[in-house]
Amino acid sequence: MRTKSGVMLGLGETPEEVIETMEDLVNVQVDVLTLGQYLQPTSKHLPVKEFITPAQFAYYKELGLKMGFKYVESGPLVRSSYHAEKHLF
């Protein structure tokens, strides 16, 4: 069974923190990583601090694959179930 983790970006994290989190996840044998843009659902929720660029999402995907993740889905509209069928055995 594959292990999967999803991370929402745009809440004020630094690129170094994202990379450190990715390293932690690969070190505990997470196979599938999804990285998406946090979008504030209502005014009662935390506001978006930053919109991540498509180039930054592409960089995280490339880096994640080099780190050893089997699959990395990375983009502004990616959610934890994004293309889930592709990640099955």
PyMOL Python script that loads the backbone (N, CA, C, O; Angstrom):
from pymol import cmd

cmd.read_pdbstr("""\
ATOM      1  N   MET A   1       0.836  -1.184   0.000  1.00  0.00           N
ATOM      2  CA  MET A   1       0.000   0.000   0.000  1.00  0.00           C
ATOM      3  C   MET A   1       0.879   1.246   0.000  1.00  0.00           C
ATOM      4  O   MET A   1       1.858   1.325   0.743  1.00  0.00           O
ATOM      5  N   ARG A   2       0.535   2.191  -0.814  1.00  0.00           N
ATOM      6  CA  ARG A   2       1.297   3.434  -0.881  1.00  0.00           C
ATOM      7  C   ARG A   2       0.865   4.362   0.252  1.00  0.00           C
ATOM      8  O   ARG A   2      -0.302   4.391   0.643  1.00  0.00           O
ATOM      9  N   THR A   3       1.829   5.116   0.766  1.00  0.00           N
ATOM     10  CA  THR A   3       1.510   6.134   1.756  1.00  0.00           C
ATOM     11  C   THR A   3       1.506   7.477   1.057  1.00  0.00           C
ATOM     12  O   THR A   3       2.315   7.731   0.164  1.00  0.00           O
ATOM     13  N   LYS A   4       0.589   8.332   1.471  1.00  0.00           N
ATOM     14  CA  LYS A   4       0.358   9.587   0.777  1.00  0.00           C
ATOM     15  C   LYS A   4       0.260  10.727   1.774  1.00  0.00           C
ATOM     16  O   LYS A   4      -0.246  10.555   2.883  1.00  0.00           O
ATOM     17  N   SER A   5       0.746  11.888   1.373  1.00  0.00           N
ATOM     18  CA  SER A   5       0.628  13.073   2.204  1.00  0.00           C
ATOM     19  C   SER A   5       0.326  14.271   1.323  1.00  0.00           C
ATOM     20  O   SER A   5       0.834  14.379   0.207  1.00  0.00           O
ATOM     21  N   GLY A   6      -0.501  15.163   1.828  1.00  0.00           N
ATOM     22  CA  GLY A   6      -0.830  16.388   1.114  1.00  0.00           C
ATOM     23  C   GLY A   6      -0.383  17.608   1.899  1.00  0.00           C
ATOM     24  O   GLY A   6      -0.492  17.645   3.125  1.00  0.00           O
ATOM     25  N   VAL A   7       0.122  18.602   1.185  1.00  0.00           N
ATOM     26  CA  VAL A   7       0.604  19.831   1.810  1.00  0.00           C
ATOM     27  C   VAL A   7      -0.017  21.016   1.079  1.00  0.00           C
ATOM     28  O   VAL A   7       0.039  21.096  -0.148  1.00  0.00           O
ATOM     29  N   MET A   8      -0.602  21.929   1.832  1.00  0.00           N
ATOM     30  CA  MET A   8      -1.136  23.158   1.267  1.00  0.00           C
ATOM     31  C   MET A   8      -0.112  24.282   1.480  1.00  0.00           C
ATOM     32  O   MET A   8       0.411  24.463   2.580  1.00  0.00           O
ATOM     33  N   LEU A   9       0.156  25.015   0.426  1.00  0.00           N
ATOM     34  CA  LEU A   9       1.145  26.092   0.469  1.00  0.00           C
ATOM     35  C   LEU A   9       0.461  27.449   0.359  1.00  0.00           C
ATOM     36  O   LEU A   9      -0.660  27.558  -0.138  1.00  0.00           O
ATOM     37  N   GLY A  10       1.150  28.474   0.828  1.00  0.00           N
ATOM     38  CA  GLY A  10       0.631  29.835   0.730  1.00  0.00           C
ATOM     39  C   GLY A  10       0.205  30.413   2.058  1.00  0.00           C
ATOM     40  O   GLY A  10      -0.496  31.425   2.104  1.00  0.00           O
ATOM     41  N   LEU A  11       0.628  29.770   3.154  1.00  0.00           N
ATOM     42  CA  LEU A  11       0.273  30.243   4.495  1.00  0.00           C
ATOM     43  C   LEU A  11       1.431  30.942   5.201  1.00  0.00           C
ATOM     44  O   LEU A  11       1.395  31.150   6.413  1.00  0.00           O
ATOM     45  N   GLY A  12       2.453  31.300   4.433  1.00  0.00           N
ATOM     46  CA  GLY A  12       3.584  32.013   5.014  1.00  0.00           C
ATOM     47  C   GLY A  12       4.825  31.174   5.210  1.00  0.00           C
ATOM     48  O   GLY A  12       5.806  31.641   5.789  1.00  0.00           O
ATOM     49  N   GLU A  13       4.798  29.936   4.734  1.00  0.00           N
ATOM     50  CA  GLU A  13       5.965  29.065   4.867  1.00  0.00           C
ATOM     51  C   GLU A  13       7.077  29.539   3.917  1.00  0.00           C
ATOM     52  O   GLU A  13       6.813  30.150   2.882  1.00  0.00           O
ATOM     53  N   THR A  14       8.302  29.247   4.293  1.00  0.00           N
ATOM     54  CA  THR A  14       9.434  29.583   3.433  1.00  0.00           C
ATOM     55  C   THR A  14       9.752  28.393   2.532  1.00  0.00           C
ATOM     56  O   THR A  14       9.384  27.265   2.861  1.00  0.00           O
ATOM     57  N   PRO A  15      10.426  28.618   1.402  1.00  0.00           N
ATOM     58  CA  PRO A  15      10.852  27.482   0.581  1.00  0.00           C
ATOM     59  C   PRO A  15      11.687  26.477   1.375  1.00  0.00           C
ATOM     60  O   PRO A  15      11.576  25.271   1.156  1.00  0.00           O
ATOM     61  N   GLU A  16      12.505  26.955   2.276  1.00  0.00           N
ATOM     62  CA  GLU A  16      13.338  26.061   3.102  1.00  0.00           C
ATOM     63  C   GLU A  16      12.461  25.166   3.979  1.00  0.00           C
ATOM     64  O   GLU A  16      12.768  23.989   4.172  1.00  0.00           O
ATOM     65  N   GLU A  17      11.372  25.722   4.507  1.00  0.00           N
ATOM     66  CA  GLU A  17      10.464  24.920   5.330  1.00  0.00           C
ATOM     67  C   GLU A  17       9.736  23.873   4.491  1.00  0.00           C
ATOM     68  O   GLU A  17       9.515  22.752   4.950  1.00  0.00           O
ATOM     69  N   VAL A  18       9.366  24.232   3.275  1.00  0.00           N
ATOM     70  CA  VAL A  18       8.713  23.269   2.384  1.00  0.00           C
ATOM     71  C   VAL A  18       9.669  22.115   2.083  1.00  0.00           C
ATOM     72  O   VAL A  18       9.283  20.948   2.150  1.00  0.00           O
ATOM     73  N   ILE A  19      10.905  22.446   1.755  1.00  0.00           N
ATOM     74  CA  ILE A  19      11.901  21.414   1.437  1.00  0.00           C
ATOM     75  C   ILE A  19      12.183  20.536   2.653  1.00  0.00           C
ATOM     76  O   ILE A  19      12.301  19.318   2.524  1.00  0.00           O
ATOM     77  N   GLU A  20      12.291  21.143   3.824  1.00  0.00           N
ATOM     78  CA  GLU A  20      12.514  20.366   5.050  1.00  0.00           C
ATOM     79  C   GLU A  20      11.349  19.409   5.303  1.00  0.00           C
ATOM     80  O   GLU A  20      11.560  18.263   5.697  1.00  0.00           O
ATOM     81  N   THR A  21      10.129  19.875   5.078  1.00  0.00           N
ATOM     82  CA  THR A  21       8.956  19.014   5.242  1.00  0.00           C
ATOM     83  C   THR A  21       8.983  17.865   4.243  1.00  0.00           C
ATOM     84  O   THR A  21       8.684  16.723   4.590  1.00  0.00           O
ATOM     85  N   MET A  22       9.344  18.177   2.996  1.00  0.00           N
ATOM     86  CA  MET A  22       9.455  17.125   1.977  1.00  0.00           C
ATOM     87  C   MET A  22      10.505  16.093   2.384  1.00  0.00           C
ATOM     88  O   MET A  22      10.274  14.894   2.227  1.00  0.00           O
ATOM     89  N   GLU A  23      11.643  16.529   2.899  1.00  0.00           N
ATOM     90  CA  GLU A  23      12.689  15.610   3.360  1.00  0.00           C
ATOM     91  C   GLU A  23      12.169  14.730   4.491  1.00  0.00           C
ATOM     92  O   GLU A  23      12.414  13.524   4.507  1.00  0.00           O
ATOM     93  N   ASP A  24      11.449  15.334   5.438  1.00  0.00           N
ATOM     94  CA  ASP A  24      10.888  14.565   6.550  1.00  0.00           C
ATOM     95  C   ASP A  24       9.921  13.497   6.044  1.00  0.00           C
ATOM     96  O   ASP A  24       9.940  12.360   6.515  1.00  0.00           O
ATOM     97  N   LEU A  25       9.082  13.867   5.089  1.00  0.00           N
ATOM     98  CA  LEU A  25       8.095  12.924   4.568  1.00  0.00           C
ATOM     99  C   LEU A  25       8.741  11.772   3.813  1.00  0.00           C
ATOM    100  O   LEU A  25       8.339  10.621   3.980  1.00  0.00           O
ATOM    101  N   VAL A  26       9.729  12.065   2.991  1.00  0.00           N
ATOM    102  CA  VAL A  26      10.392  10.986   2.251  1.00  0.00           C
ATOM    103  C   VAL A  26      11.175  10.088   3.219  1.00  0.00           C
ATOM    104  O   VAL A  26      11.311   8.888   2.979  1.00  0.00           O
ATOM    105  N   ASN A  27      11.682  10.663   4.298  1.00  0.00           N
ATOM    106  CA  ASN A  27      12.434   9.878   5.281  1.00  0.00           C
ATOM    107  C   ASN A  27      11.556   8.920   6.081  1.00  0.00           C
ATOM    108  O   ASN A  27      12.056   7.938   6.629  1.00  0.00           O
ATOM    109  N   VAL A  28      10.252   9.195   6.155  1.00  0.00           N
ATOM    110  CA  VAL A  28       9.334   8.263   6.823  1.00  0.00           C
ATOM    111  C   VAL A  28       8.571   7.433   5.789  1.00  0.00           C
ATOM    112  O   VAL A  28       7.516   6.868   6.079  1.00  0.00           O
ATOM    113  N   GLN A  29       9.125   7.374   4.587  1.00  0.00           N
ATOM    114  CA  GLN A  29       8.677   6.494   3.513  1.00  0.00           C
ATOM    115  C   GLN A  29       7.298   6.840   2.944  1.00  0.00           C
ATOM    116  O   GLN A  29       6.528   5.950   2.582  1.00  0.00           O
ATOM    117  N   VAL A  30       6.995   8.130   2.868  1.00  0.00           N
ATOM    118  CA  VAL A  30       5.806   8.559   2.132  1.00  0.00           C
ATOM    119  C   VAL A  30       6.136   8.404   0.653  1.00  0.00           C
ATOM    120  O   VAL A  30       7.195   8.841   0.203  1.00  0.00           O
ATOM    121  N   ASP A  31       5.226   7.778  -0.110  1.00  0.00           N
ATOM    122  CA  ASP A  31       5.449   7.516  -1.535  1.00  0.00           C
ATOM    123  C   ASP A  31       4.870   8.582  -2.448  1.00  0.00           C
ATOM    124  O   ASP A  31       5.449   8.906  -3.485  1.00  0.00           O
ATOM    125  N   VAL A  32       3.718   9.128  -2.057  1.00  0.00           N
ATOM    126  CA  VAL A  32       2.967  10.048  -2.904  1.00  0.00           C
ATOM    127  C   VAL A  32       2.814  11.377  -2.171  1.00  0.00           C
ATOM    128  O   VAL A  32       2.356  11.422  -1.029  1.00  0.00           O
ATOM    129  N   LEU A  33       3.200  12.448  -2.838  1.00  0.00           N
ATOM    130  CA  LEU A  33       3.126  13.785  -2.249  1.00  0.00           C
ATOM    131  C   LEU A  33       2.272  14.673  -3.138  1.00  0.00           C
ATOM    132  O   LEU A  33       2.474  14.734  -4.350  1.00  0.00           O
ATOM    133  N   THR A  34       1.312  15.364  -2.522  1.00  0.00           N
ATOM    134  CA  THR A  34       0.555  16.374  -3.246  1.00  0.00           C
ATOM    135  C   THR A  34       0.839  17.730  -2.628  1.00  0.00           C
ATOM    136  O   THR A  34       0.815  17.890  -1.407  1.00  0.00           O
ATOM    137  N   LEU A  35       1.106  18.698  -3.481  1.00  0.00           N
ATOM    138  CA  LEU A  35       1.367  20.077  -3.057  1.00  0.00           C
ATOM    139  C   LEU A  35       0.378  20.977  -3.775  1.00  0.00           C
ATOM    140  O   LEU A  35       0.334  20.991  -5.005  1.00  0.00           O
ATOM    141  N   GLY A  36      -0.411  21.725  -3.026  1.00  0.00           N
ATOM    142  CA  GLY A  36      -1.417  22.595  -3.624  1.00  0.00           C
ATOM    143  C   GLY A  36      -1.437  23.963  -2.970  1.00  0.00           C
ATOM    144  O   GLY A  36      -0.822  24.180  -1.926  1.00  0.00           O
ATOM    145  N   GLN A  37      -2.149  24.875  -3.595  1.00  0.00           N
ATOM    146  CA  GLN A  37      -2.297  26.230  -3.088  1.00  0.00           C
ATOM    147  C   GLN A  37      -3.427  26.273  -2.070  1.00  0.00           C
ATOM    148  O   GLN A  37      -4.541  25.832  -2.351  1.00  0.00           O
ATOM    149  N   TYR A  38      -3.138  26.805  -0.889  1.00  0.00           N
ATOM    150  CA  TYR A  38      -4.202  27.041   0.092  1.00  0.00           C
ATOM    151  C   TYR A  38      -5.085  28.163  -0.433  1.00  0.00           C
ATOM    152  O   TYR A  38      -4.588  29.197  -0.879  1.00  0.00           O
ATOM    153  N   LEU A  39      -6.381  27.957  -0.377  1.00  0.00           N
ATOM    154  CA  LEU A  39      -7.354  28.980  -0.760  1.00  0.00           C
ATOM    155  C   LEU A  39      -8.289  29.199   0.423  1.00  0.00           C
ATOM    156  O   LEU A  39      -8.877  28.246   0.934  1.00  0.00           O
ATOM    157  N   GLN A  40      -8.427  30.426   0.852  1.00  0.00           N
ATOM    158  CA  GLN A  40      -9.243  30.760   2.021  1.00  0.00           C
ATOM    159  C   GLN A  40     -10.714  30.468   1.722  1.00  0.00           C
ATOM    160  O   GLN A  40     -11.304  31.127   0.865  1.00  0.00           O
ATOM    161  N   PRO A  41     -11.324  29.487   2.416  1.00  0.00           N
ATOM    162  CA  PRO A  41     -12.701  29.114   2.094  1.00  0.00           C
ATOM    163  C   PRO A  41     -13.736  30.176   2.489  1.00  0.00           C
ATOM    164  O   PRO A  41     -14.711  30.396   1.771  1.00  0.00           O
ATOM    165  N   THR A  42     -13.519  30.821   3.617  1.00  0.00           N
ATOM    166  CA  THR A  42     -14.424  31.891   4.069  1.00  0.00           C
ATOM    167  C   THR A  42     -13.593  32.937   4.793  1.00  0.00           C
ATOM    168  O   THR A  42     -12.420  32.708   5.089  1.00  0.00           O
ATOM    169  N   SER A  43     -14.190  34.069   5.076  1.00  0.00           N
ATOM    170  CA  SER A  43     -13.473  35.136   5.794  1.00  0.00           C
ATOM    171  C   SER A  43     -13.144  34.746   7.230  1.00  0.00           C
ATOM    172  O   SER A  43     -12.355  35.426   7.887  1.00  0.00           O
ATOM    173  N   LYS A  44     -13.732  33.670   7.725  1.00  0.00           N
ATOM    174  CA  LYS A  44     -13.447  33.199   9.088  1.00  0.00           C
ATOM    175  C   LYS A  44     -12.206  32.314   9.148  1.00  0.00           C
ATOM    176  O   LYS A  44     -11.729  31.990  10.235  1.00  0.00           O
ATOM    177  N   HIS A  45     -11.682  31.923   7.994  1.00  0.00           N
ATOM    178  CA  HIS A  45     -10.497  31.075   7.928  1.00  0.00           C
ATOM    179  C   HIS A  45      -9.243  31.927   7.737  1.00  0.00           C
ATOM    180  O   HIS A  45      -9.319  33.116   7.427  1.00  0.00           O
ATOM    181  N   LEU A  46      -8.097  31.292   7.929  1.00  0.00           N
ATOM    182  CA  LEU A  46      -6.829  31.990   7.736  1.00  0.00           C
ATOM    183  C   LEU A  46      -6.742  32.567   6.329  1.00  0.00           C
ATOM    184  O   LEU A  46      -7.165  31.925   5.367  1.00  0.00           O
ATOM    185  N   PRO A  47      -6.194  33.776   6.202  1.00  0.00           N
ATOM    186  CA  PRO A  47      -6.039  34.365   4.870  1.00  0.00           C
ATOM    187  C   PRO A  47      -4.838  33.767   4.135  1.00  0.00           C
ATOM    188  O   PRO A  47      -3.904  33.254   4.752  1.00  0.00           O
ATOM    189  N   VAL A  48      -4.886  33.846   2.817  1.00  0.00           N
ATOM    190  CA  VAL A  48      -3.748  33.448   1.991  1.00  0.00           C
ATOM    191  C   VAL A  48      -2.650  34.486   2.197  1.00  0.00           C
ATOM    192  O   VAL A  48      -2.899  35.686   2.087  1.00  0.00           O
ATOM    193  N   LYS A  49      -1.447  34.028   2.494  1.00  0.00           N
ATOM    194  CA  LYS A  49      -0.306  34.934   2.653  1.00  0.00           C
ATOM    195  C   LYS A  49       0.421  35.155   1.338  1.00  0.00           C
ATOM    196  O   LYS A  49       0.983  36.224   1.101  1.00  0.00           O
ATOM    197  N   GLU A  50       0.406  34.120   0.468  1.00  0.00           N
ATOM    198  CA  GLU A  50       1.159  34.188  -0.779  1.00  0.00           C
ATOM    199  C   GLU A  50       0.561  33.217  -1.787  1.00  0.00           C
ATOM    200  O   GLU A  50       0.131  32.122  -1.425  1.00  0.00           O
ATOM    201  N   PHE A  51       0.536  33.620  -3.050  1.00  0.00           N
ATOM    202  CA  PHE A  51       0.165  32.709  -4.117  1.00  0.00           C
ATOM    203  C   PHE A  51       1.449  32.165  -4.727  1.00  0.00           C
ATOM    204  O   PHE A  51       2.298  32.926  -5.191  1.00  0.00           O
ATOM    205  N   ILE A  52       1.581  30.857  -4.724  1.00  0.00           N
ATOM    206  CA  ILE A  52       2.781  30.176  -5.213  1.00  0.00           C
ATOM    207  C   ILE A  52       2.747  30.189  -6.742  1.00  0.00           C
ATOM    208  O   ILE A  52       1.702  29.949  -7.347  1.00  0.00           O
ATOM    209  N   THR A  53       3.883  30.468  -7.357  1.00  0.00           N
ATOM    210  CA  THR A  53       3.952  30.551  -8.813  1.00  0.00           C
ATOM    211  C   THR A  53       3.972  29.149  -9.435  1.00  0.00           C
ATOM    212  O   THR A  53       4.385  28.187  -8.787  1.00  0.00           O
ATOM    213  N   PRO A  54       3.527  29.038 -10.682  1.00  0.00           N
ATOM    214  CA  PRO A  54       3.627  27.748 -11.376  1.00  0.00           C
ATOM    215  C   PRO A  54       5.070  27.237 -11.437  1.00  0.00           C
ATOM    216  O   PRO A  54       5.306  26.033 -11.335  1.00  0.00           O
ATOM    217  N   ALA A  55       6.026  28.142 -11.602  1.00  0.00           N
ATOM    218  CA  ALA A  55       7.439  27.725 -11.638  1.00  0.00           C
ATOM    219  C   ALA A  55       7.865  27.117 -10.303  1.00  0.00           C
ATOM    220  O   ALA A  55       8.611  26.138 -10.284  1.00  0.00           O
ATOM    221  N   GLN A  56       7.406  27.678  -9.196  1.00  0.00           N
ATOM    222  CA  GLN A  56       7.763  27.138  -7.884  1.00  0.00           C
ATOM    223  C   GLN A  56       7.133  25.768  -7.682  1.00  0.00           C
ATOM    224  O   GLN A  56       7.778  24.865  -7.150  1.00  0.00           O
ATOM    225  N   PHE A  57       5.875  25.599  -8.102  1.00  0.00           N
ATOM    226  CA  PHE A  57       5.246  24.277  -8.014  1.00  0.00           C
ATOM    227  C   PHE A  57       6.019  23.262  -8.853  1.00  0.00           C
ATOM    228  O   PHE A  57       6.229  22.129  -8.418  1.00  0.00           O
ATOM    229  N   ALA A  58       6.441  23.659 -10.047  1.00  0.00           N
ATOM    230  CA  ALA A  58       7.212  22.752 -10.920  1.00  0.00           C
ATOM    231  C   ALA A  58       8.540  22.381 -10.271  1.00  0.00           C
ATOM    232  O   ALA A  58       8.977  21.233 -10.356  1.00  0.00           O
ATOM    233  N   TYR A  59       9.179  23.345  -9.628  1.00  0.00           N
ATOM    234  CA  TYR A  59      10.446  23.087  -8.933  1.00  0.00           C
ATOM    235  C   TYR A  59      10.242  22.063  -7.813  1.00  0.00           C
ATOM    236  O   TYR A  59      11.027  21.124  -7.679  1.00  0.00           O
ATOM    237  N   TYR A  60       9.189  22.244  -7.009  1.00  0.00           N
ATOM    238  CA  TYR A  60       8.932  21.305  -5.919  1.00  0.00           C
ATOM    239  C   TYR A  60       8.658  19.902  -6.453  1.00  0.00           C
ATOM    240  O   TYR A  60       9.082  18.916  -5.849  1.00  0.00           O
ATOM    241  N   LYS A  61       7.953  19.804  -7.578  1.00  0.00           N
ATOM    242  CA  LYS A  61       7.682  18.482  -8.169  1.00  0.00           C
ATOM    243  C   LYS A  61       8.985  17.817  -8.589  1.00  0.00           C
ATOM    244  O   LYS A  61       9.226  16.658  -8.252  1.00  0.00           O
ATOM    245  N   GLU A  62       9.823  18.535  -9.316  1.00  0.00           N
ATOM    246  CA  GLU A  62      11.105  17.991  -9.773  1.00  0.00           C
ATOM    247  C   GLU A  62      11.967  17.579  -8.582  1.00  0.00           C
ATOM    248  O   GLU A  62      12.555  16.498  -8.581  1.00  0.00           O
ATOM    249  N   LEU A  63      12.039  18.429  -7.583  1.00  0.00           N
ATOM    250  CA  LEU A  63      12.839  18.134  -6.394  1.00  0.00           C
ATOM    251  C   LEU A  63      12.297  16.905  -5.665  1.00  0.00           C
ATOM    252  O   LEU A  63      13.066  16.043  -5.239  1.00  0.00           O
ATOM    253  N   GLY A  64      10.978  16.828  -5.524  1.00  0.00           N
ATOM    254  CA  GLY A  64      10.383  15.693  -4.833  1.00  0.00           C
ATOM    255  C   GLY A  64      10.686  14.371  -5.516  1.00  0.00           C
ATOM    256  O   GLY A  64      10.967  13.374  -4.851  1.00  0.00           O
ATOM    257  N   LEU A  65      10.631  14.360  -6.834  1.00  0.00           N
ATOM    258  CA  LEU A  65      10.955  13.132  -7.564  1.00  0.00           C
ATOM    259  C   LEU A  65      12.426  12.765  -7.377  1.00  0.00           C
ATOM    260  O   LEU A  65      12.758  11.588  -7.236  1.00  0.00           O
ATOM    261  N   LYS A  66      13.305  13.761  -7.375  1.00  0.00           N
ATOM    262  CA  LYS A  66      14.733  13.504  -7.135  1.00  0.00           C
ATOM    263  C   LYS A  66      14.979  12.997  -5.722  1.00  0.00           C
ATOM    264  O   LYS A  66      15.903  12.216  -5.494  1.00  0.00           O
ATOM    265  N   MET A  67      14.157  13.438  -4.768  1.00  0.00           N
ATOM    266  CA  MET A  67      14.297  12.999  -3.371  1.00  0.00           C
ATOM    267  C   MET A  67      13.890  11.543  -3.189  1.00  0.00           C
ATOM    268  O   MET A  67      14.330  10.885  -2.246  1.00  0.00           O
ATOM    269  N   GLY A  68      13.044  11.038  -4.097  1.00  0.00           N
ATOM    270  CA  GLY A  68      12.648   9.644  -3.985  1.00  0.00           C
ATOM    271  C   GLY A  68      11.160   9.381  -3.881  1.00  0.00           C
ATOM    272  O   GLY A  68      10.757   8.225  -3.756  1.00  0.00           O
ATOM    273  N   PHE A  69      10.321  10.423  -3.928  1.00  0.00           N
ATOM    274  CA  PHE A  69       8.884  10.169  -3.964  1.00  0.00           C
ATOM    275  C   PHE A  69       8.552   9.432  -5.256  1.00  0.00           C
ATOM    276  O   PHE A  69       9.143   9.712  -6.299  1.00  0.00           O
ATOM    277  N   LYS A  70       7.617   8.497  -5.195  1.00  0.00           N
ATOM    278  CA  LYS A  70       7.198   7.758  -6.396  1.00  0.00           C
ATOM    279  C   LYS A  70       6.357   8.651  -7.313  1.00  0.00           C
ATOM    280  O   LYS A  70       6.488   8.602  -8.536  1.00  0.00           O
ATOM    281  N   TYR A  71       5.502   9.459  -6.708  1.00  0.00           N
ATOM    282  CA  TYR A  71       4.645  10.386  -7.443  1.00  0.00           C
ATOM    283  C   TYR A  71       4.616  11.716  -6.704  1.00  0.00           C
ATOM    284  O   TYR A  71       4.585  11.751  -5.474  1.00  0.00           O
ATOM    285  N   VAL A  72       4.626  12.800  -7.452  1.00  0.00           N
ATOM    286  CA  VAL A  72       4.443  14.128  -6.887  1.00  0.00           C
ATOM    287  C   VAL A  72       3.459  14.867  -7.790  1.00  0.00           C
ATOM    288  O   VAL A  72       3.709  15.041  -8.982  1.00  0.00           O
ATOM    289  N   GLU A  73       2.347  15.297  -7.216  1.00  0.00           N
ATOM    290  CA  GLU A  73       1.398  16.161  -7.914  1.00  0.00           C
ATOM    291  C   GLU A  73       1.568  17.531  -7.271  1.00  0.00           C
ATOM    292  O   GLU A  73       1.417  17.671  -6.057  1.00  0.00           O
ATOM    293  N   SER A  74       1.880  18.537  -8.073  1.00  0.00           N
ATOM    294  CA  SER A  74       2.215  19.848  -7.538  1.00  0.00           C
ATOM    295  C   SER A  74       1.649  20.938  -8.438  1.00  0.00           C
ATOM    296  O   SER A  74       2.061  21.075  -9.591  1.00  0.00           O
ATOM    297  N   GLY A  75       0.712  21.708  -7.914  1.00  0.00           N
ATOM    298  CA  GLY A  75       0.110  22.779  -8.692  1.00  0.00           C
ATOM    299  C   GLY A  75      -0.932  23.507  -7.870  1.00  0.00           C
ATOM    300  O   GLY A  75      -1.342  23.021  -6.815  1.00  0.00           O
ATOM    301  N   PRO A  76      -1.366  24.668  -8.339  1.00  0.00           N
ATOM    302  CA  PRO A  76      -2.272  25.502  -7.547  1.00  0.00           C
ATOM    303  C   PRO A  76      -3.613  24.856  -7.223  1.00  0.00           C
ATOM    304  O   PRO A  76      -4.188  25.151  -6.176  1.00  0.00           O
ATOM    305  N   LEU A  77      -4.122  23.996  -8.076  1.00  0.00           N
ATOM    306  CA  LEU A  77      -5.431  23.380  -7.824  1.00  0.00           C
ATOM    307  C   LEU A  77      -5.340  21.930  -7.368  1.00  0.00           C
ATOM    308  O   LEU A  77      -6.357  21.239  -7.299  1.00  0.00           O
ATOM    309  N   VAL A  78      -4.147  21.466  -7.059  1.00  0.00           N
ATOM    310  CA  VAL A  78      -3.948  20.088  -6.595  1.00  0.00           C
ATOM    311  C   VAL A  78      -4.477  19.951  -5.169  1.00  0.00           C
ATOM    312  O   VAL A  78      -4.235  20.801  -4.312  1.00  0.00           O
ATOM    313  N   ARG A  79      -5.199  18.867  -4.939  1.00  0.00           N
ATOM    314  CA  ARG A  79      -5.690  18.513  -3.614  1.00  0.00           C
ATOM    315  C   ARG A  79      -5.259  17.080  -3.327  1.00  0.00           C
ATOM    316  O   ARG A  79      -4.755  16.397  -4.220  1.00  0.00           O
ATOM    317  N   SER A  80      -5.449  16.621  -2.112  1.00  0.00           N
ATOM    318  CA  SER A  80      -4.903  15.313  -1.716  1.00  0.00           C
ATOM    319  C   SER A  80      -5.469  14.161  -2.547  1.00  0.00           C
ATOM    320  O   SER A  80      -4.812  13.128  -2.678  1.00  0.00           O
ATOM    321  N   SER A  81      -6.650  14.310  -3.103  1.00  0.00           N
ATOM    322  CA  SER A  81      -7.222  13.234  -3.918  1.00  0.00           C
ATOM    323  C   SER A  81      -6.906  13.411  -5.406  1.00  0.00           C
ATOM    324  O   SER A  81      -7.380  12.624  -6.225  1.00  0.00           O
ATOM    325  N   TYR A  82      -6.126  14.412  -5.767  1.00  0.00           N
ATOM    326  CA  TYR A  82      -5.837  14.741  -7.158  1.00  0.00           C
ATOM    327  C   TYR A  82      -5.230  13.548  -7.889  1.00  0.00           C
ATOM    328  O   TYR A  82      -4.176  13.051  -7.494  1.00  0.00           O
ATOM    329  N   HIS A  83      -5.886  13.086  -8.947  1.00  0.00           N
ATOM    330  CA  HIS A  83      -5.428  11.946  -9.756  1.00  0.00           C
ATOM    331  C   HIS A  83      -5.107  10.727  -8.898  1.00  0.00           C
ATOM    332  O   HIS A  83      -4.151  10.003  -9.175  1.00  0.00           O
ATOM    333  N   ALA A  84      -5.892  10.505  -7.878  1.00  0.00           N
ATOM    334  CA  ALA A  84      -5.621   9.402  -6.941  1.00  0.00           C
ATOM    335  C   ALA A  84      -5.524   8.058  -7.649  1.00  0.00           C
ATOM    336  O   ALA A  84      -4.761   7.188  -7.228  1.00  0.00           O
ATOM    337  N   GLU A  85      -6.293   7.882  -8.723  1.00  0.00           N
ATOM    338  CA  GLU A  85      -6.273   6.598  -9.435  1.00  0.00           C
ATOM    339  C   GLU A  85      -4.916   6.285 -10.029  1.00  0.00           C
ATOM    340  O   GLU A  85      -4.607   5.111 -10.235  1.00  0.00           O
ATOM    341  N   LYS A  86      -4.087   7.287 -10.317  1.00  0.00           N
ATOM    342  CA  LYS A  86      -2.764   7.059 -10.892  1.00  0.00           C
ATOM    343  C   LYS A  86      -1.788   6.481  -9.870  1.00  0.00           C
ATOM    344  O   LYS A  86      -0.759   5.919 -10.244  1.00  0.00           O
ATOM    345  N   HIS A  87      -2.100   6.614  -8.604  1.00  0.00           N
ATOM    346  CA  HIS A  87      -1.150   6.249  -7.566  1.00  0.00           C
ATOM    347  C   HIS A  87      -1.414   4.877  -6.970  1.00  0.00           C
ATOM    348  O   HIS A  87      -0.769   4.485  -5.997  1.00  0.00           O
ATOM    349  N   LEU A  88      -2.358   4.148  -7.547  1.00  0.00           N
ATOM    350  CA  LEU A  88      -2.658   2.790  -7.073  1.00  0.00           C
ATOM    351  C   LEU A  88      -1.677   1.811  -7.693  1.00  0.00           C
ATOM    352  O   LEU A  88      -1.070   2.103  -8.723  1.00  0.00           O
ATOM    353  N   PHE A  89      -1.521   0.659  -7.073  1.00  0.00           N
ATOM    354  CA  PHE A  89      -0.664  -0.383  -7.628  1.00  0.00           C
ATOM    355  C   PHE A  89      -1.232  -0.864  -8.927  1.00  0.00           C
ATOM    356  O   PHE A  89      -0.658  -1.748  -9.563  1.00  0.00           O
TER     357      PHE A  89
END
""", "prot")
cmd.dss("prot")
cmd.show_as("cartoon", "prot")
cmd.util.cbc("prot")
cmd.orient("prot")
